[in-house]
Amino acid sequence: MTDAETKIINGVEIDLKKANRMLKRLIVKETTNIKTKRYNDSEMAKQIKKIIEEEVECY
């Protein structure tokens, strides 16, 4: 799967489209959390892990 949508970084193939989508979701969630203080650090880590797992399942 080597096309314009992927890039190999440190020997790991990265799907740029998925990586960008994840980054956008993480930034929005972090920004919202900073404003609302809804989640503490450990809960926020769980939320981030959940976002990553969702993207991996879609792959």
Buried (B, 14 or more C-beta within 10 A) or exposed (E): EEEEEBEEEEEEEEBEEBBEBBEEBBEEBBEEBEEEEEBEEEEBEEBBEEBEEEBEEEE
